[in-house]
Amino acid sequence: MPHDIDIAVEDDRWETAIPELESLVIRAVEAGLAAAPERPDGPVEVSVMLTDDAAVQELNRTWRGKDKPTNVLSFPAAPQPRHAGAALPLGDVVLAYETLVRESAEQSKPLQNHLSHLLVHGTLHCLGQDHEIGEAEAEAMEALEVAALATLGIPDPYA
């Protein structure tokens, strides 16, 4: 099933740091879509923005009231009817370069693996998964992430 995954690279460091960036983004988003227990039938559209800490901090301040950068932000699309032949918009996933690089180093994880994890995480948020409701929901979402990452050959990021 062809999905529409729009990728905007607003910080060139992403392309320098990660070979075959577009392919990695597409594979990770598709893995997140495939792992979700509830997903729409038919094609979907997900927008991914690869930017920097300053842009993510501005979005975080504006939309979440938190004046600091974070690794990933997800903005699920409002529910809407599907138009014949069109991909259903699921939402936007935004990632901060400096934060991901720092976290990768702190956690001794390859940047590609950490980016893939956060793309899966953000995609699951766009599909309604939420880890902030309670412990059971957090464990369920982590299990979905681990399963999705395993399909990409990426080890459990929580181990």
C-alpha positions as CSV (number, residue, x, y, z in Angstrom):
1,M,0.0,0.0,0.0
2,P,1.7,3.3,-1.1
3,H,1.8,5.9,1.6
4,D,2.6,9.5,1.1
5,I,5.6,10.4,3.4
6,D,6.6,14.1,2.9
7,I,10.0,14.9,4.1
8,A,11.3,18.5,4.7
9,V,14.9,18.8,5.6
10,E,15.4,22.2,7.2
11,D,18.8,21.6,8.6
12,D,21.5,20.3,6.2
13,R,23.3,18.6,9.0
14,W,20.8,15.8,8.8
15,E,21.8,14.9,5.2
16,T,25.5,15.1,6.1
17,A,25.2,12.9,9.2
18,I,22.9,10.2,7.8
19,P,23.5,8.5,4.5
20,E,20.4,7.7,2.5
21,L,18.3,9.9,4.9
22,E,15.1,9.8,2.8
23,S,15.1,6.0,2.6
24,L,15.7,5.7,6.4
25,V,12.8,8.1,7.1
26,I,10.4,6.3,4.8
27,R,11.3,2.8,6.2
28,A,11.0,4.0,9.9
29,V,7.6,5.7,9.3
30,E,6.3,2.6,7.4
31,A,7.5,0.4,10.3
32,G,5.6,2.6,12.7
33,L,2.5,2.4,10.6
34,A,2.8,-1.4,10.3
35,A,3.2,-1.9,14.0
36,A,0.2,0.1,15.1
37,P,-2.8,-2.0,16.3
38,E,-5.3,0.5,14.8
39,R,-4.5,2.2,11.5
40,P,-6.7,3.5,8.8
41,D,-7.4,1.3,5.7
42,G,-5.8,2.6,2.6
43,P,-2.9,5.0,2.0
44,V,-2.0,7.7,4.6
45,E,0.0,10.8,4.5
46,V,2.6,11.7,7.2
47,S,4.8,14.8,7.1
48,V,8.3,14.7,8.6
49,M,10.3,17.8,9.3
50,L,14.0,17.4,10.1
51,T,15.1,20.7,11.7
52,D,17.1,22.1,14.6
53,D,16.6,22.7,18.3
54,A,15.6,26.4,17.8
55,A,12.7,25.5,15.5
56,V,11.6,22.6,17.8
57,Q,11.8,24.9,20.8
58,E,9.6,27.4,19.2
59,L,7.0,24.7,18.3
60,N,7.2,23.3,21.8
61,R,6.7,26.7,23.4
62,T,3.8,27.6,21.0
63,W,1.9,24.3,21.1
64,R,2.9,22.7,24.4
65,G,3.8,25.7,26.6
66,K,7.3,24.2,27.2
67,D,10.1,26.7,26.3
68,K,12.8,24.1,25.5
69,P,13.8,21.9,22.7
70,T,12.8,18.3,22.7
71,N,13.8,15.3,20.5
72,V,10.5,14.8,18.7
73,L,7.1,16.5,18.5
74,S,4.1,14.9,16.9
75,F,1.0,16.7,15.7
76,P,-1.8,14.3,14.9
77,A,-4.2,15.5,12.2
78,A,-7.7,16.2,13.2
79,P,-10.1,13.3,12.2
80,Q,-11.5,13.8,8.8
81,P,-13.3,11.8,6.1
82,R,-11.3,10.1,3.5
83,H,-11.7,11.5,0.0
84,A,-11.8,8.9,-2.8
85,G,-8.3,8.0,-4.0
86,A,-6.6,10.4,-1.6
87,A,-4.2,9.6,1.2
88,L,-5.6,10.2,4.7
89,P,-3.5,12.8,6.5
90,L,-2.3,11.4,9.8
91,G,-0.2,14.3,11.0
92,D,3.3,15.8,11.3
93,V,6.4,14.6,13.1
94,V,9.2,17.1,13.8
95,L,12.7,16.2,15.0
96,A,15.5,18.3,16.4
97,Y,19.0,17.7,15.1
98,E,21.1,18.8,18.1
99,T,19.0,17.0,20.6
100,L,19.1,13.7,18.7
101,V,22.9,13.9,18.2
102,R,23.4,14.7,21.9
103,E,21.0,11.9,23.1
104,S,22.7,9.4,20.7
105,A,26.1,10.1,22.1
106,E,24.8,10.0,25.7
107,Q,23.0,6.7,25.1
108,S,25.8,5.2,23.0
109,K,23.4,4.5,20.1
110,P,24.0,5.1,16.4
111,L,22.3,8.3,15.3
112,Q,20.4,6.4,12.5
113,N,18.9,4.0,15.1
114,H,17.9,6.8,17.4
115,L,16.3,8.7,14.5
116,S,14.5,5.6,13.4
117,H,13.2,5.0,17.0
118,L,11.9,8.6,17.3
119,L,10.2,8.4,13.8
120,V,8.4,5.2,14.9
121,H,7.5,6.9,18.2
122,G,6.2,10.0,16.4
123,T,4.3,8.0,13.9
124,L,2.6,6.0,16.6
125,H,1.5,9.2,18.3
126,C,-0.1,10.3,15.0
127,L,-2.0,7.1,15.1
128,G,-3.4,7.8,18.6
129,Q,-0.9,5.9,20.8
130,D,0.0,7.8,24.0
131,H,2.6,7.0,26.6
132,E,1.7,9.8,29.0
133,I,-1.8,8.5,30.0
134,G,-0.4,5.8,32.4
135,E,2.1,3.0,32.9
136,A,0.1,0.4,31.0
137,E,-0.2,2.7,27.9
138,A,3.5,3.5,28.1
139,E,4.4,-0.2,28.2
140,A,2.1,-0.9,25.3
141,M,3.6,1.9,23.2
142,E,7.1,0.8,24.0
143,A,6.3,-2.8,22.9
144,L,5.0,-1.5,19.6
145,E,8.2,0.6,19.1
146,V,10.4,-2.4,19.9
147,A,8.5,-4.6,17.5
148,A,8.6,-1.9,14.7
149,L,12.4,-1.4,15.2
150,A,13.0,-5.1,15.2
151,T,11.6,-5.2,11.6
152,L,14.4,-2.7,10.8
153,G,17.1,-4.7,12.5
154,I,17.4,-2.2,15.3
155,P,17.9,-3.5,18.8
156,D,15.5,-2.6,21.7
157,P,16.2,1.0,22.6
158,Y,14.9,0.4,26.1
159,A,17.2,-2.5,27.0
